[in-house]
């Protein structure tokens, strides 16, 4: 029996939306290709929602690395942790949904992991950008949700690492997931620690005035933290406690605490990554928070854009910044011009200074004062 849901409008009252099958598999595939978010990454990872970019539809898969494509995958996506996501789509009316769906995608994954290369996937993605008039680097920037230019080389290197480790995700997608497939998917996800196996049921409901799409993710067993600990999931995210614990000594922990306290007192937001924390603040005249400093848990090991230790500066100088914001950031970076303890590590689009934790300990008062000052100025713009 077809399901029904209702919308409610204070003027029109209740409007029933009747479940309606997709007219074809291609219609469902096109929906996923143009709107990967319909796969509902929040259900896939509730504590760290997945986001995706589409690499291509109908991605060829070879039986051997020196052979041409034998199979064709419906969609190849990559998430924000550079994990390739293989998506195969069937309508519930397709008999293969019950007969060969699982074996088909398992075969695809087994061969893709050994025949695909990160360079090949990158070329496919960038060629699609040329053909569809989008900027591939901008897509990656949106995927990573960063306010600075993404390290594209590092992203594709991570794709290479995940392929080598056979770290993949498989998504079985249909407008109705039958119970036998649900049991198989749940079993596989329990037994395959390096490959995440899920089913996504996508239903369409239509009424007189509009449609609604309702996804349901099936088979998720482990939390992101559980999967991460097994080496299969997303990169970890530090907390303040774990960040401080990783610093090499009490002096460094004292410096970090003072800088972070000064930043939060001035209204900053702390963004925790896998090995660093960035200090950023909302700015009314710019579309996203502005980052002014990065603290790294592994001092002197270069991180993103060559940043290391404690890095003060900004990485938005090749943006079309409002004049007032650009002037404020220019004043901020020139604060360090005469400091003998700060190393100029500026690069493309960045103006930045690295300060060792041991040197910061000797100059903590001016450093905390500068942080508080620039954050206060940015908040007033």
N, C-alpha and C positions, 0 to 999 in steps of 0.2 A: 504494500500500500504506500502510495506516495506521501511524503511528509508535507506539512504545511507550517509556515511560521507567519507571524503577523507584525506589521508595523503600526504604530499608533501616532496619530496626528490630532492635536487638540481641536482642529476644525473639522477634519474629515472622519475622525474616529479610527476604528480598526480597519486595516487593509490586509486581506490575506495574500500571502505569497505562496504559490504552489511550486512544489519541487518539479523541475523540468530538466530532462536529460540534455546534455550537450548535443548539438546537431551532428557533430563528427569528432573524431579524435583530433583532427587538425585544429578544430576550434579550441579544444581544451589545450592543445600544445601551444597555439598562438597566444592564448591567455597567459600561460606560464612564461613564454619567451619575452613578452612585453612587460609582464608584471611578476617577476620572480618572488616578490613579497607575498604572493598568494599562497606560497608554500608554508607560510607562517613560521618564520624562524623563531618566534617567541615560544611556540609550542615545542619546537625541536630542542631548544635550550632555554628554558624559562629564566635562568639566572644569567645568561649571556646570549641574548637572541642572535640568531644567525642572519646574516645579510649575504646577498649573492650578486655577482655580475654574471651575465650570460656570455660565455665564450663563443658558443655557436650552437645552432640546431643541426641535427643530422651529422654529428661528428663521427667520422670514419674510424674504425678500429681494425687493425691488421692482426692476422694470426701469428705473424713473425715480424720482427723489426725491419726486415729487408723486403717485406711483401706489401702489396697494396691493401686497401681497406676491404675487409670481408663483411663486416657488420656495420650498422649505422645506429648510433645512440641518439635518442630523441633530443635530449638537451645535455650540454655540458656546462655546469656552473662552477664557480669557485667562490668560496666564502672569505670572510675577512681574515681568517687565519691561514689562508692559502691552501685550504683543503679542497681538492677536486670533488665535485658532487655530480654523480651520474644519475640522470633522471630518465626514467622510461614511463611512458604514458599509455594507458589503455582505457577504453570505455567499458562499462560493466557488461555491455552486450557482446564484447569481443570474447570468444571462447578461449583465447590464449591467456586471458586473465586468470583462469583457473587451471590451465594445463601447463603452460610453458613459461609463464611470466618470470618466476623466480629463477629457473635455470638459465633463461636468456640473459637476465641482468648479471647474474653471477659469472657467466661466461664472458660477458662484456668487461666486467671489472677485472677479471683475472688476466685478460689479454691487454687491456688498456694500461694496467700498472706496469707492464714490462715493455710495451711498444711505444707509448707516448713519451715525449720529452717536453720539458718546460719551454724550450725554445720553440718547438712546434706549436704548442698551445698559445704562446705569446704572439707568434706570427699570425695565427688564425684570428685572435682577438683584435690585433692591431689592423689587420686587413679588413675585418668587419667594420672597424671605426672609419676607415677610408671610404668604404662603400655606403655606410649609413650616416656619414657626416657627424660622428661624435668623436670627442677627444678621449682616447684610451686612458691617458694619465688622469684626466678629470674623473673618469668613471672609477678608477682605483682610489682616487682621493675621496670620493663620495662613499665608496665601500668601506674604507678605513675610518671614515668620519674624523678626519684630521683637519686642523686649521692651518697646516703648513703643507708645503709640497711633499708628496709621498716619496719614499725611497723605492722607486719602481724596480730597480735592480734587486734590492733586498726582497721585495715581494715575490718576484719570479724565482729567485733563489730558494725561497721558502716553498714554492710550488715544486721545484726540483727535489727538495729534501723530502717532501711528503710523498711524492711519487716513488722515490727510492725506498722509502720506509713502508710502501704499500698502505699509506694512510689515506683512505678514501671514505666517501659517504655514498650510499646507494639509496635512492628514493623511488619507491613504487608508487605511482600516482594513478588514481582512477576516480570516477564519479561515485563509485561504491566499492568499498573493500570488503570482499566476502570473508566470513569467519575463518575458513581454512587458510587463506592468505595471511590474515592477521596473526594466526598462531605460528605460521612459519616465520614471518618477519620478527615477531617477538623472540622466537627461539634463536634465530640467527643473530640478532642483536645481543643476546646474552652470551653467545658462544664465540663471537668474533671481536676480540678486544681492540683490534686496530682498524676495523672497518665498521662504521655506523650504518645500520640497516634499518630503514623506517618506511612506513607506508603513509601516504597522504591522501585522504579522501576529500575531494573537492565537489561540493554540491552547489547547484544553481537553483535559486528560487526566483520566480517571476510573478509580478503583479501587473496592474493596469499602467502604473506610472514608472516603475523602475524594477531593476533586478538587484539581487544581493548574492554574493558568493560566500560560502561557508566552508572553510577548510578544517580538517580534523587530522592531527598527527597521531599515528598508531605505532606502538612498538618501543617507545622511549622507555628505557629501564634505568640507566645510570644517570646521575647528575653530572653536570659539567666537571665538577671537582673530582668525582670518581673517575671519569674518563680521562681527565688531564693527568691524574696520578698514574694511570696505566700507560701513559705516553701516547695516547691516541687522540686526545681532544685538543681544545683550543689552548692558546698560550695562557699561562696563569696570569692573574692580576694581583699585584701586591696590595697589602694593606699598610697602614702606617707602622703597625707593630712588626710585620714581616720585613718591611723595608729597613727599619732601624736595626733589626737583628742581623741583616746581611752586611751592614757597614762594618769596616774592619776593626774599629776601636771606639772607645768611649768618647774620645775627642770628636770624631766624625759624627757620632750620634748626637752629641751636644750641639754641634754646629747645625745639623739638620733640624733638630727640634726648634732651635731659635729662629731659623729662617722660615720654617713652616708655620710656627706660631705667629711670627710677624706678618706673614702673608695672609693667614686666615683672619687675623685681627683687622687687617685692612680691607677685608671683603673678598679675598681671592677664593677661587675654587681649586681644589687639588685633584688632578687627574692621575690615577695610578695605572701604570703600565706593567709590563712583565719584569722590567729591571730598573725603572725610573719613575719619578713623579714630576709632573710639570705643574707650574704655578701659572694660572690663567685667570682672567677677569672679564666679565661681560662688558661690552662697550656699546652704547646706544647707537653710535654712528657707524658701526661695522656689523656685518651679518653674523659673526660668530665670535666666541670669546678670544681674547688676545693673550698669547702666552709670552711671558717675560723671563722665565727661568726654568731650568731643568736640573734636578738632582739625581745622580746616578748611584745605584747601590753597589756598583763595582767600579770604584775610582780608577781613573787613568785608562780604562778600556774603552776605546771609541765606541760610541753608540750610533745614533742616527745623525747623518750629515757631519760626522766627525766630532760631534759633541761628546764631552767627557767630564768627569769630576762634577763640579757644580758649574753649570753654564748659564751665564746671564746674557740676555740679548733679545732678539726677535728674528723670526724666520718668515716674515711676510713682506719683505721689501720689494719683491717683484710682483706684488699684488697692486691692483688699482686702489690704493688706500685713500680715504678722505684726507685732505691736506692737514687738518688739525691732528689726526691720528699719526700721520707720517712724522710731523714735527715733534710730537710727544715721544715717539719711539726713537727718533734721531737723538733727542736730548738724553734719553735713557742710555743708549749705547755709548754716547760720548762721556758719560760719567766715569768710564773705566779707562779712558785714554792715557791718563798719567800714572796708572797703577802698575808698579813694577812686578806685582804678584799675579797679574792677570795676563793670560796668553790670548792673543787675537787668533781666533779660529774661524773667522768669517768665511763664507763661501757663497755659492750661487743663491741669491735671494736672501741671504742671512747676514746679520752682523752680530757677532757673538764673542764672548770672552769666557775662557775656562779658568776656574780658580780651584786649586787643590784644597781639600778639606783642611789640611794642616795650615795652609796660608789663610784660609777663611777664618780659622779659629783666632788668628792674631788680629783680624780686621773685622770681627763680627759686628761691632756697633755700626760702622759706616755702611756695611752691607745690608743689615736689616733696615737701617734708615732709608737707604736707596730703594729697597723693595717696597717699603710702605709708601714712599713718596710717589713712585711711578704708578702703583696700583690706585692710589687715591686720585691721581691726575686722570688716569684712564676712565675711572668711574664717573668723572664729572663731564666727560666729552659727550 
